[in-house]
Amino acid sequence: MLAFLSSSDNDIFLITFPETFKSKVLKKDNRCLFAMDERANYIFENAIHWNYTTFEGRAFLIPNGSPLFLQVREAFIEKNPWEMAFFLREDLEMYHIKSDHLVCSGESA
């Protein structure tokens, strides 16, 4: 995976390329686990504590140029405007991971 966004509904959007191992595997079997780091809430003093939320879900390829693809790509650009050229690449693939189950919460006790 090269980049990801998440929603408040635990929907995850990730970007990769067709030649990557991850893309090839997801095309064969869309079931997946996704570990999302908690950098936005990261506190250095808690560095040794678990810092990931893990979801079980299914990944769906979003057709390049579709309204959803364009909307999510714009959100990626807004999040990282200095990476615009990367997000505009023609060979970019975007997957929507629909979360079926929360495996492990990144929230510390």
C-alpha positions, 0 to 999 in steps of 0.5 A: 500500500502506498497511501490510505484514507479512512472514514468515521464509518471505518471505510478504508480507501487505499492506493497502490499499483497493478504490479504490486504484490498487494494488488495481485493478491487482492484481485485473487481474494478480496478478503483482508486484514488492515492495520491502521496506525494511530499517528494522529493520536500518537504520544511519544511517551506511549511508544511501547503500547499498541498503536494500531487498529486492525480491521477484517474486511473485503477490498473492492477495486474502484474503477478508475475515473468513476465518480467515487474514484474521483471524489476519493482521489480529491480527498487524497490530494487535499490531505497531501497536496504536495503529492498531487502528481502521485495521485494523478498517475494514470496507472493508480489503483484504488481499493475500498476496504469495507470493514466487516469486523474490528479485530483489535482497537488501537485505543490504549486501556 
